[in-house]
Amino acid sequence: MAGGIGTRMNAGIPKQFLLLRGKPMLMHSIKAFNTAYPGITLVLALPPDQFPAWETLCREYQFNVPHTLSAGGKTRFHSVRQALSVIPGEGLVAIHDGVRPLVSTTLIRQAFQTATKLGNCIPVIPLSESIRILKGETSLPVDRNVYRVVQTPQVFRVDMIKKAYEQPWEERFTDDATVAESIGETIHLIPGDPVNLKITHPSDLTVAESLFEKSA
């Protein structure tokens, strides 16, 4: 999924096209899945007006990992639903944020393996900072040990997640797991990876560059 325009990056171009280690970060995300499972079917959801720019980047950086483009919709929900419509048959599908370029092949494989057994799987990480809940004009502390931060890839049986996405969009659908839960699915968790950053702000890109250097 790469449908955002990245307004918080203040970069003037879609954030998924920003360079990380010398190439658009989206290419790192796509390559990770192809490395984890060579020959995996890949569908990239982009706004239609970004198709030409992406195709130009693929030529410029000689990016040859096979993938299919899918037109993104007005929300992430609609983009996922459209992308799912081009996936044939049965099996498992992983839905991943294109701006998580540091996703590891280990995490991808663990998510698929768990979903093979249980039907779905999402990676989560514990909170490392104190949090508070807003109560009108005040706030109260809450136990951070009972909360988890959700990451992607989120992996599901194709038939189940397609059925879940047949329903109308609701504001409470903040990720694919909440869509699946709304039709009665129990969501299964695995430990995520703190390195699996979602690039949202300019500082995130700086951190990602540093992490890439350490792993090189």
C-alpha positions as CSV (number, residue, x, y, z in Angstrom):
1,M,0.0,0.0,0.0
2,A,1.5,3.3,-1.1
3,G,-1.3,5.7,-1.6
4,G,-0.2,8.5,0.6
5,I,1.1,11.9,-0.5
6,G,3.3,12.4,2.5
7,T,2.2,15.9,3.6
8,R,4.0,15.6,7.0
9,M,7.3,15.0,5.2
10,N,7.2,18.4,3.5
11,A,9.2,16.9,0.7
12,G,7.2,18.0,-2.4
13,I,7.0,14.5,-3.7
14,P,5.1,11.4,-2.4
15,K,7.1,10.0,0.5
16,Q,7.2,6.5,-0.9
17,F,9.4,7.9,-3.7
18,L,11.9,9.6,-1.3
19,L,15.4,8.1,-1.5
20,L,16.7,5.7,1.1
21,R,20.2,4.3,0.6
22,G,20.2,5.6,-2.9
23,K,16.8,4.4,-4.2
24,P,13.1,5.1,-3.6
25,M,12.2,3.6,-0.2
26,L,9.2,1.8,-1.8
27,M,11.7,-0.4,-3.7
28,H,13.2,-1.6,-0.5
29,S,9.7,-2.7,0.8
30,I,8.9,-4.6,-2.4
31,K,12.3,-6.2,-2.6
32,A,12.0,-7.5,1.0
33,F,8.9,-9.6,0.1
34,N,10.5,-10.9,-3.1
35,T,13.6,-11.9,-1.1
36,A,11.5,-13.6,1.5
37,Y,9.5,-15.6,-1.1
38,P,11.1,-15.4,-4.5
39,G,8.4,-15.3,-7.2
40,I,5.7,-14.1,-4.8
41,T,2.8,-12.3,-6.5
42,L,3.1,-8.6,-5.7
43,V,0.5,-5.9,-6.1
44,L,1.3,-2.2,-5.6
45,A,-1.5,0.2,-4.8
46,L,-0.7,3.7,-6.0
47,P,-2.8,6.7,-6.9
48,P,-3.3,6.5,-10.7
49,D,-1.6,9.9,-11.3
50,Q,1.5,8.4,-9.8
51,F,1.8,5.5,-12.2
52,P,3.9,7.3,-14.7
53,A,6.4,8.6,-12.1
54,W,6.7,5.1,-10.6
55,E,7.3,3.6,-14.0
56,T,10.0,6.2,-14.7
57,L,11.7,5.4,-11.4
58,C,11.7,1.7,-12.1
59,R,13.5,2.4,-15.4
60,E,15.9,4.9,-13.9
61,Y,16.9,2.5,-11.0
62,Q,16.6,-0.6,-13.1
63,F,14.1,-2.1,-10.7
64,N,12.9,-5.3,-12.2
65,V,11.0,-7.1,-9.4
66,P,7.8,-8.2,-11.1
67,H,4.6,-6.5,-9.7
68,T,1.2,-5.4,-10.8
69,L,-0.1,-1.8,-10.3
70,S,-3.5,-1.2,-8.7
71,A,-5.3,2.1,-8.6
72,G,-5.5,3.5,-5.0
73,G,-8.8,4.8,-3.7
74,K,-9.9,7.8,-1.6
75,T,-8.9,6.0,1.6
76,R,-6.6,3.2,2.6
77,F,-9.6,0.9,3.0
78,H,-10.7,1.5,-0.6
79,S,-7.1,1.1,-1.9
80,V,-6.9,-2.3,-0.2
81,R,-10.2,-3.4,-1.4
82,Q,-9.3,-2.6,-5.0
83,A,-5.9,-4.3,-4.7
84,L,-7.5,-7.4,-3.3
85,S,-9.8,-7.6,-6.3
86,V,-6.9,-8.3,-8.6
87,I,-5.6,-11.2,-6.5
88,P,-7.0,-14.5,-7.8
89,G,-7.6,-17.8,-6.1
90,E,-7.0,-19.0,-2.6
91,G,-4.0,-18.7,-0.3
92,L,-2.6,-16.0,1.9
93,V,-2.1,-12.3,1.3
94,A,0.1,-9.9,3.2
95,I,-0.9,-6.3,3.3
96,H,2.0,-4.0,4.0
97,D,2.7,-0.3,4.3
98,G,5.0,0.7,1.4
99,V,6.7,3.2,3.7
100,R,8.0,0.5,6.0
101,P,11.1,-0.1,4.0
102,L,13.1,-1.8,6.8
103,V,10.8,-4.8,7.1
104,S,12.9,-7.9,7.5
105,T,12.5,-11.2,5.6
106,T,12.4,-12.9,9.0
107,L,9.3,-11.0,10.1
108,I,7.6,-11.6,6.7
109,R,8.2,-15.3,6.9
110,Q,7.1,-15.5,10.5
111,A,3.9,-13.7,9.7
112,F,3.1,-16.0,6.8
113,Q,3.9,-19.1,8.8
114,T,1.7,-18.1,11.7
115,A,-1.2,-17.2,9.3
116,T,-0.8,-20.6,7.6
117,K,-1.6,-22.2,10.9
118,L,-4.1,-19.8,12.3
119,G,-5.7,-18.0,9.3
120,N,-4.3,-14.5,10.1
121,C,-1.5,-12.8,11.8
122,I,-0.3,-9.3,12.7
123,P,3.0,-8.1,14.2
124,V,2.9,-5.9,17.3
125,I,5.5,-4.3,19.6
126,P,5.2,-3.2,23.2
127,L,5.1,0.5,24.2
128,S,8.4,1.9,25.5
129,E,7.0,5.2,26.8
130,S,4.3,6.1,29.4
131,I,0.9,6.9,27.9
132,R,-2.2,8.8,29.2
133,I,-5.8,8.8,28.1
134,L,-7.7,12.0,27.6
135,K,-10.7,12.6,29.8
136,G,-12.4,15.9,28.9
137,E,-10.2,18.7,30.3
138,T,-7.8,16.3,32.0
139,S,-6.0,13.0,31.5
140,L,-5.3,9.8,33.3
141,P,-2.3,7.4,33.2
142,V,-2.9,3.9,31.8
143,D,-1.0,0.7,32.0
144,R,1.2,0.6,29.0
145,N,1.9,-3.1,29.5
146,V,-1.6,-4.0,28.3
147,Y,-1.2,-2.1,25.0
148,R,0.7,-2.9,21.8
149,V,1.6,-0.9,18.7
150,V,0.5,-2.5,15.5
151,Q,2.8,-3.0,12.5
152,T,2.5,-4.5,9.0
153,P,2.7,-6.9,7.2
154,Q,-0.7,-8.1,8.3
155,V,-1.4,-11.6,6.7
156,F,-4.8,-13.1,6.1
157,R,-6.5,-15.9,4.2
158,V,-7.5,-14.4,0.9
159,D,-11.1,-15.6,1.0
160,M,-11.7,-14.2,4.5
161,I,-10.1,-10.7,4.0
162,K,-11.9,-10.3,0.6
163,K,-15.2,-11.0,2.4
164,A,-14.3,-8.5,5.1
165,Y,-13.6,-5.8,2.6
166,E,-17.0,-6.3,0.9
167,Q,-18.6,-4.2,3.7
168,P,-18.9,-0.4,3.6
169,W,-16.0,1.7,5.0
170,E,-16.3,2.8,8.6
171,E,-14.1,5.3,10.4
172,R,-13.1,2.7,13.0
173,F,-11.3,0.7,10.3
174,T,-7.8,1.9,11.1
175,D,-6.0,-1.1,9.7
176,D,-6.8,-4.5,8.0
177,A,-7.1,-6.3,11.4
178,T,-10.0,-4.1,12.5
179,V,-11.7,-4.8,9.2
180,A,-11.3,-8.6,9.7
181,E,-12.4,-8.4,13.3
182,S,-15.7,-6.7,12.3
183,I,-16.9,-9.9,10.6
184,G,-16.0,-12.0,13.7
185,E,-12.4,-13.0,13.1
186,T,-10.1,-13.4,16.1
187,I,-6.8,-11.7,15.4
188,H,-3.5,-13.5,16.2
189,L,-0.4,-11.6,17.3
190,I,3.3,-12.2,16.8
191,P,6.2,-10.1,18.1
192,G,7.0,-7.3,15.7
193,D,10.3,-5.6,15.0
194,P,11.2,-2.1,16.5
195,V,13.3,-1.6,13.4
196,N,10.2,-1.9,11.1
197,L,9.6,1.8,11.1
198,K,6.8,3.6,9.3
199,I,8.4,6.6,7.6
200,T,6.1,9.5,8.5
201,H,8.3,12.5,9.4
202,P,11.7,13.7,8.1
203,S,13.4,12.5,11.3
204,D,12.1,8.9,10.5
205,L,14.0,9.0,7.3
206,T,17.2,10.0,9.1
207,V,16.8,7.2,11.6
208,A,16.1,4.7,8.8
209,E,19.3,5.7,7.0
210,S,21.2,5.1,10.2
211,L,19.6,1.7,10.7
212,F,20.5,0.7,7.2
213,E,24.1,1.6,7.7
214,K,24.3,-0.5,10.9
215,S,22.8,-3.5,9.1
216,A,25.0,-3.2,6.0
